[in-house]
């Protein structure tokens, strides 16, 4: 048995998690509200936010009890910082695999495209976990991270991305139910918003949208990498 857990805002991480789960014959479980009493091995798929680990994923790691864990960090090609290195320090169990997976960038409205063939060695390692093998811990290096990336990341995301509520909003609060940090109310984001854009995806009337500030536009125009990196 190998569980596949996922946190996803706009669907990029979920697409990667679904790929892995299909190869393992498993189902994807959301990190929010997941049953974590089992010590069964697992893969945890999450997006890179501000070159680090999103707050809801940090809370998940604090509750996780798995003895063997594979970490999969999904990024849009700008910079993945040292998200895996930081995530490994949060996990209580043994980290036996890691991957940085390049996919589309949410803020650039890119699709869920990634190199599935590059992930097949990871799939083979996860299958060993499924069969009950005990694997050695892997080394995940402290890759380069901008020294300013850790400074108030949620605040900087709010500065860079403006959420817009259109006239089609009828106050149904579906966005509030979808919000992983419980800060949305009738289409309005509170101060705890992490700009994951799950509310935009969830709105049944298409009333929510977003706009990038010029400074973030310039940042995202930098040279990007198509690389997927595995630690096995």
N, C-alpha and C positions, 0 to 999 in steps of 0.2 A: 504494500500500500504506500502511495506517495500522494499526499494532498497538494493541491495547487491553490494558493491564495492570491488574491489580486486586489490592489487598490488602483482605481482608474477614474480620472476626471472626464476626459472627452473620448475615451475608447481606445487609445493607442496601446496602453498597457494591457487592456482586456483582450485585444486581438492577439498579442504575444502569449498571454496566459492561455487563451483558448487553443492556440496552436500546440503548446506544450501538453495541455490536458488531453487533447485529442490523440496525441501520440502515445500517451500513457493510459488511455482508456479511463480517464478520470473526469471529474466535473470541476469547474472553476467555482471557488467559494470567495465571496466578498470578505475583505478583511474586517469590515464593520459587522459586528454581531456574530462572527464566526465562533463555532464551538472549539475551544482550545484546550480541553482537558486531556486530549490524546498526546502521547509522546511520539506519534508516528512521524516519519520523515516528511518533509514538505519542500515545495518551491514557493517562494514569495516573489511576486512580480509587482513592481511599483515604478512610477515615473520619477525622474529626477526634477526637482524643483530648486531653482537657484543653486545649482551644483551640489545639492544635498538631498536629504531624506525628508519627504513631506511630514508634517505634524501628525496626521492620522496614522501614518505608517509607524512612526515612533511609538505611538500608543499601542499599536498592534504588537510590535516587538516586545514591549514591556510585559505583555500578557502571554506571549507565545511560549509553549512548553516543549516543542519538538526537540529531539535529541540530535537530529541531523537536518541541516537546512541548506538549501540552494538559494542564492540571492540573484535576482534578475532585475537590473535597473534599465529602464527604457528612457531614451533621450532623443531629442530632436536634432542632434548633430551640431549644436553650437558648442556646448561643453558639458561633460558629465561630472566634472570636478573630481571629488573622491567619495561619491555617494556609496559605493560598495564598501570601501574601507570604513566609513562611518557606520554603515548598517551592520557590518560584522561585529563591531564593538558593542552594539546594542543587543545582539542575539545571545541568548544564554546557552544554546546548544552549539554543536560543532558545525561550522560552515564548511561544506564539502564541495561546493561549486559556486562559481559566480559568473555573471555575464553582464556586459554593457551592450544593449541592443539598440541600434540606430533605427528610428522610424520617422514618420512625419512629425513636424512641429505643430503643436496645437495652435499657437498664436499666429502661425502663418497659414492656418486653415489647410494643412496638408493631410493626406489620407494615411490610413493605417498600413503602410507598405514597409516591409522589413525582409531581410534575407533569411528565409526559413532554412535553407540549406546550410548556412553557417551555424545554425543552432543544433544540427543533428548530433554533433559530439556531446552537447549538453543533454540532449534527449537520451542518449545511450547511458550517460551517468545517472540520470534520474531513473532509468529502468532498473539499474542495479539497486537503487534505493527501494524501488517498488518490490523487488524480489527479496528484500531483507538483508542485503549486504551492509556491512559496516565499513564506511569509507574513511580515508584519511582526510584530515583538515587541509584546506588549500591556503596558499599564501595570496593575499590580496594587497597589492602595494598602495601606498598613499600617493596617488596620482596628483597632478597639479590642480590646484584650486585657487581661484582668485581670492586674495585675502579679504576683499570686501563682500564676498558672496554670503558669508555667515552673518553679516550685519543686518538685522531686522528684515529677513527675507520676505515675510508676508507683507510688511509695510511697503517695501520696494515694489512688490508685485502689484499692489494697489495703486502705487504711483504710475506704474508703467502701463497698466491695463484698466481702461474705463468700462464699467458695465453699464449697459443702456437698457432701460425698460420702455418698450413701445406702447402705443395706445391699445394694442390688442390684449394687454394684460387685464384679466378680470379678477385678480386677487385670489385665484384658486389655491395658491401656496403649494403647488406640486414642487416648485423649486425649493421651498423650505424643507419638504420631506426628503429631497434628494441631497441636500447640502451635507457634506461629511463633517463639517465643523459647526453645524446648527446655527448659522448666522444669517441665513436668508429669511426674509419675511415679506410675502406678497410682492416678490420681484425686487426688493431692495436689500442690498448687502450691508451687513453690519461691519463693525471694525475688525472682526476676526476673520474676514474673508481671505482665503488663500489663492483666489483666482484660478481654481482648478477648472472652472467653466462647466462643471457638471450641471449647474442650473440652466445654462444655455441649452445644453443637450436635452434636458428633461422637460422643458416648457412645452406643454401640448399645443399651445397656440403660436409658438414661434415669436413670442413677445420680447424675448431677451436676446441681446446681442452684445458685442464688445468692440472696442476700438483701441488701438495701440497708440500710446503717446509717442511723439517724435524721437525721444531719446531711446526708447525700446526698439523702434523701427531701425535706428542706426545700429544698435547692438546686434540685432538679428540679421543684419545685412553682411555680417562678417563671414569669412571663409568657414565652411562647415565640413565636417568629416562624415564619410559614409561607413566608417569602420564599426564592425561588431567585434568585441573583445571577449574572449573566454578565459576563465581561470578554472582549470580542471586537474 
